[in-house]
Amino acid sequence: MGSKRSAANFNIEGRRLESEEALLSHIKDHGWKEFLYYPQEFDPSTPALRRIKEATIQRSSLSKTIVKGVSFTNCDFIDCLFIGTEFINCEFTDCSFTACNMYKAKASECLIDPEQFKNNFDLRSDSNIAIGWFHALYRNSLATSQPSYARNSLYRMRVAERNQIAREIRKNFSLWKTVLYSQSMLHDAISGYGQKTWRILAAFSLLTSAAVLINFIFRNEIFGQGQVSTFLQALYFTCVTVSTVGFGDVTPKTEIGRLVVSLEALLGPLFFTMALTEVAGRIMRRD
């Protein structure tokens, strides 16, 4: 993340272009670089501008322009300005973006993989821009029934929000914001903000395995002599405890044992609740 350049650039130098014909002339002489496109709409009739392939578009601006029906394939966007740009019915296939300012940009009826922006933002300084753009991609992906892109956009938006909180903490320390940041980190680690629910199962399996080992290694300290003597018995007791079934045939006999088992008993309801919450959240977002 530290090697990424900031996308928070609001000024570039370039040739001012007032028409589609002027853009074609500029591309012929100078390539896709250092131009400022000023018309309110970019809805090209020329095939060369409607289907753009393997172009490196560099230090150029389409700010405050409505871009309609353009297909970009294998294109690299570097140090470009898309401030207030609205993309309508556009496609971006196998493209990459680096240090492009997407401030207040919008997308509708577009095919855009948010993965193409993985190297675009330095979240230490661009988090507010990233939040807005990934939210726009999330809404576009939902409206166009692209669930995988919607999940990816939402995840990247949450990561950007977490970085925004960290940025605010660095400027002005707040205990409450520190708590929010820690909560966000935990949410990401356990479930990927609800987009990587396999992490809940992985975390549950890891903690349950740790509980089995603790119950077996410290069986005498927890259960006293004779109640648990094999690894299978420790596994049985842990599963019964975590699932909150609690048959009562094996019970802790020491104070430290009761404390350990009480903590283990919280694992099951905690992770079951988290899993149900994430599944319900997904259903609600889909609706």
C-alpha positions as CSV (number, residue, x, y, z in Angstrom):
1,M,0.0,0.0,0.0
2,G,2.9,2.4,0.8
3,S,4.2,2.1,-2.8
4,K,1.0,3.3,-4.4
5,R,0.7,6.9,-5.6
6,S,-2.1,9.1,-4.5
7,A,-5.1,9.6,-6.7
8,A,-6.0,12.9,-5.1
9,N,-4.7,15.0,-8.0
10,F,-7.1,17.7,-9.2
11,N,-5.0,19.4,-11.9
12,I,-3.1,18.2,-14.9
13,E,-1.6,20.0,-17.9
14,G,-2.8,19.1,-21.4
15,R,-4.2,20.3,-24.7
16,R,-7.8,21.5,-24.5
17,L,-10.1,19.6,-26.9
18,E,-13.5,20.9,-27.8
19,S,-14.8,18.1,-30.1
20,E,-14.6,14.4,-31.1
21,E,-12.7,15.4,-34.2
22,A,-10.1,17.3,-32.2
23,L,-9.6,14.2,-30.0
24,L,-9.0,12.0,-33.1
25,S,-6.5,14.5,-34.4
26,H,-4.7,14.7,-31.0
27,I,-4.6,10.9,-30.7
28,K,-3.1,10.6,-34.2
29,D,-0.3,13.1,-33.4
30,H,0.3,12.5,-29.7
31,G,-1.4,9.3,-28.7
32,W,-3.8,8.9,-25.7
33,K,-2.0,11.4,-23.4
34,E,-2.1,14.9,-22.1
35,F,-5.5,16.1,-23.3
36,L,-8.4,17.8,-21.5
37,Y,-11.7,16.8,-23.1
38,Y,-14.2,19.6,-22.5
39,P,-17.5,18.7,-24.3
40,Q,-20.3,17.8,-21.9
41,E,-20.8,14.4,-23.6
42,F,-18.4,11.8,-25.0
43,D,-20.8,9.6,-27.1
44,P,-18.6,8.9,-30.1
45,S,-19.8,7.9,-33.5
46,T,-16.3,6.9,-34.7
47,P,-15.6,3.2,-34.2
48,A,-12.0,4.0,-33.1
49,L,-13.4,6.0,-30.2
50,R,-16.3,3.7,-29.4
51,R,-14.2,0.5,-29.1
52,I,-10.8,1.5,-27.6
53,K,-8.3,-1.4,-27.4
54,E,-4.8,-1.7,-25.9
55,A,-4.4,2.0,-25.3
56,T,-2.4,3.7,-22.5
57,I,-4.4,6.7,-21.5
58,Q,-2.1,9.0,-19.5
59,R,-2.3,12.4,-17.8
60,S,-5.7,13.2,-19.5
61,S,-9.0,14.4,-18.3
62,L,-12.6,13.5,-18.9
63,S,-13.8,15.4,-15.9
64,K,-17.5,16.4,-15.7
65,T,-18.2,14.5,-18.9
66,I,-20.9,12.0,-19.6
67,V,-19.2,9.0,-21.3
68,K,-21.8,6.8,-23.2
69,G,-21.5,3.4,-24.8
70,V,-17.7,3.2,-24.9
71,S,-15.9,-0.1,-24.7
72,F,-12.4,-0.2,-23.2
73,T,-10.3,-3.4,-23.6
74,N,-6.8,-4.0,-22.3
75,C,-6.4,-0.3,-21.5
76,D,-4.2,1.3,-18.9
77,F,-5.3,4.5,-17.3
78,I,-2.5,6.4,-15.6
79,D,-2.8,9.8,-13.7
80,C,-6.1,10.6,-15.3
81,L,-8.9,12.8,-14.0
82,F,-12.5,11.5,-13.9
83,I,-13.8,14.1,-11.5
84,G,-17.6,14.1,-11.7
85,T,-17.5,11.9,-14.8
86,E,-20.6,9.8,-15.4
87,F,-20.1,6.5,-17.3
88,I,-23.2,5.1,-18.9
89,N,-23.5,1.7,-20.6
90,C,-19.7,1.4,-20.8
91,E,-17.5,-1.7,-20.6
92,F,-14.0,-2.0,-19.1
93,T,-12.4,-5.4,-19.8
94,D,-9.0,-6.3,-18.5
95,C,-8.1,-2.7,-17.8
96,S,-6.0,-1.2,-15.0
97,F,-6.2,2.1,-13.2
98,T,-3.2,3.8,-11.5
99,A,-3.5,7.1,-9.6
100,C,-6.7,8.2,-11.4
101,N,-8.9,10.6,-9.5
102,M,-12.5,9.2,-9.4
103,Y,-13.9,11.9,-7.1
104,K,-17.7,12.0,-7.4
105,A,-17.6,9.8,-10.5
106,K,-20.7,7.7,-11.3
107,A,-21.4,4.5,-13.2
108,S,-24.7,3.1,-14.5
109,E,-25.4,0.1,-16.7
110,C,-21.7,-0.5,-16.9
111,L,-19.5,-3.6,-16.8
112,I,-16.6,-2.7,-14.5
113,D,-14.7,-5.2,-12.3
114,P,-13.7,-3.3,-9.1
115,E,-10.5,-5.5,-9.1
116,Q,-9.2,-3.2,-11.9
117,F,-8.9,-0.4,-9.2
118,K,-6.9,-2.5,-6.7
119,N,-3.7,-0.4,-7.4
120,N,-5.5,2.9,-8.0
121,F,-5.8,4.4,-4.5
122,D,-3.3,5.1,-1.7
123,L,-5.8,4.5,1.1
124,R,-3.7,6.6,3.5
125,S,-4.7,9.7,1.6
126,D,-7.4,8.7,-0.9
127,S,-9.8,6.8,1.4
128,N,-12.6,9.4,0.9
129,I,-12.4,9.2,-2.9
130,A,-12.2,5.4,-2.8
131,I,-15.3,5.2,-0.6
132,G,-17.3,7.2,-3.0
133,W,-16.2,5.4,-6.1
134,F,-16.5,1.8,-4.7
135,H,-20.0,2.8,-3.5
136,A,-20.8,3.9,-7.0
137,L,-19.5,0.6,-8.4
138,Y,-21.5,-1.4,-5.8
139,R,-24.7,0.3,-6.8
140,N,-24.0,-0.2,-10.5
141,S,-23.2,-3.9,-9.9
142,L,-26.4,-4.4,-8.0
143,A,-28.5,-2.7,-10.6
144,T,-26.9,-4.8,-13.4
145,S,-27.1,-8.1,-11.5
146,Q,-23.3,-8.6,-11.2
147,P,-23.2,-10.2,-7.7
148,S,-19.5,-11.0,-7.6
149,Y,-18.6,-7.4,-8.6
150,A,-21.0,-6.1,-6.0
151,R,-19.4,-8.1,-3.2
152,N,-15.9,-7.1,-4.3
153,S,-17.0,-3.4,-4.4
154,L,-18.6,-3.5,-1.0
155,Y,-15.6,-5.2,0.5
156,R,-13.2,-2.6,-0.9
157,M,-15.5,0.2,0.2
158,R,-15.5,-1.2,3.8
159,V,-11.6,-1.4,3.7
160,A,-11.5,2.2,2.5
161,E,-13.9,3.3,5.3
162,R,-11.6,1.6,7.9
163,N,-8.6,3.5,6.4
164,Q,-10.6,6.7,6.7
165,I,-11.2,6.1,10.4
166,A,-7.4,5.4,10.8
167,R,-6.7,8.6,9.0
168,E,-9.0,10.5,11.4
169,I,-7.4,8.9,14.4
170,R,-3.9,10.0,13.2
171,K,-5.1,13.5,12.9
172,N,-7.1,13.7,16.2
173,F,-7.0,10.7,18.5
174,S,-10.4,9.5,19.7
175,L,-11.1,6.4,21.9
176,W,-14.5,5.9,20.2
177,K,-12.9,5.9,16.7
178,T,-10.2,3.5,17.9
179,V,-13.0,1.1,19.1
180,L,-14.7,1.5,15.7
181,Y,-11.4,0.8,13.9
182,S,-10.7,-2.3,16.0
183,Q,-14.3,-3.5,15.4
184,S,-13.8,-3.1,11.7
185,M,-10.5,-4.9,11.7
186,L,-12.1,-7.8,13.6
187,H,-15.1,-7.9,11.2
188,D,-12.7,-8.1,8.2
189,A,-10.6,-10.8,9.8
190,I,-13.5,-13.0,10.7
191,S,-15.8,-12.6,7.7
192,G,-14.3,-10.1,5.2
193,Y,-17.2,-7.7,6.1
194,G,-19.7,-10.4,5.3
195,Q,-18.3,-11.0,1.8
196,K,-16.0,-13.9,2.8
197,T,-18.2,-16.0,5.0
198,W,-15.8,-19.0,4.7
199,R,-13.6,-17.1,7.2
200,I,-16.3,-17.5,9.9
201,L,-16.1,-21.3,9.4
202,A,-12.3,-21.2,9.4
203,A,-12.1,-19.1,12.6
204,F,-14.7,-21.3,14.3
205,S,-12.8,-24.5,13.3
206,L,-9.5,-23.0,14.5
207,L,-10.8,-21.9,17.9
208,T,-12.7,-25.2,18.4
209,S,-9.5,-27.1,17.6
210,A,-7.6,-25.0,20.1
211,A,-10.3,-25.7,22.7
212,V,-10.0,-29.4,22.1
213,L,-6.2,-29.3,22.6
214,I,-6.6,-27.2,25.8
215,N,-9.2,-29.6,27.2
216,F,-6.9,-32.5,26.5
217,I,-3.5,-31.1,27.5
218,F,-4.9,-29.6,30.7
219,R,-7.5,-32.3,31.4
220,N,-6.4,-32.9,35.0
221,E,-6.4,-29.2,35.8
222,I,-9.8,-28.7,34.3
223,F,-11.7,-31.9,35.0
224,G,-9.8,-33.5,37.8
225,Q,-8.5,-37.1,37.7
226,G,-10.2,-39.7,35.5
227,Q,-13.0,-37.8,33.7
228,V,-11.1,-37.1,30.5
229,S,-8.3,-39.5,29.7
230,T,-8.2,-39.6,25.8
231,F,-8.2,-37.1,23.0
232,L,-11.5,-38.5,21.7
233,Q,-13.1,-37.7,25.1
234,A,-11.7,-34.1,25.0
235,L,-13.2,-33.8,21.4
236,Y,-16.5,-35.1,22.6
237,F,-16.7,-32.7,25.6
238,T,-15.7,-29.7,23.4
239,C,-18.3,-30.4,20.7
240,V,-21.0,-30.9,23.4
241,T,-20.0,-27.6,25.1
242,V,-19.6,-25.5,22.0
243,S,-22.9,-26.7,20.6
244,T,-24.5,-25.8,24.0
245,V,-26.0,-29.3,24.2
246,G,-24.4,-29.9,27.6
247,F,-25.2,-33.5,28.5
248,G,-23.6,-33.1,31.9
249,D,-21.8,-36.4,31.9
250,V,-18.4,-34.6,32.0
251,T,-18.1,-31.4,34.0
252,P,-15.2,-29.2,35.1
253,K,-14.1,-29.7,38.7
254,T,-11.8,-26.7,39.4
255,E,-12.3,-22.9,39.4
256,I,-10.0,-22.4,36.4
257,G,-11.7,-25.3,34.7
258,R,-15.1,-23.6,35.1
259,L,-13.7,-20.4,33.7
260,V,-12.2,-22.1,30.6
261,V,-15.3,-24.1,29.9
262,S,-17.5,-21.0,30.3
263,L,-15.4,-19.2,27.6
264,E,-15.7,-22.2,25.3
265,A,-19.5,-22.3,25.8
266,L,-19.6,-18.8,24.4
267,L,-17.9,-19.8,21.1
268,G,-20.9,-21.6,19.6
269,P,-23.6,-19.0,20.1
270,L,-21.2,-16.2,19.1
271,F,-20.2,-17.8,15.7
272,F,-23.7,-19.1,15.0
273,T,-25.1,-15.6,15.5
274,M,-22.4,-14.1,13.3
275,A,-23.0,-16.6,10.5
276,L,-26.8,-15.9,10.6
277,T,-26.2,-12.2,10.7
278,E,-24.0,-12.3,7.6
279,V,-26.4,-14.5,5.7
280,A,-29.3,-12.3,6.5
281,G,-27.3,-9.2,5.6
282,R,-26.5,-10.7,2.2
283,I,-30.2,-11.5,1.6
284,M,-31.2,-8.0,2.5
285,R,-28.6,-6.4,0.3
286,R,-29.7,-8.6,-2.6
287,D,-33.2,-7.4,-2.2
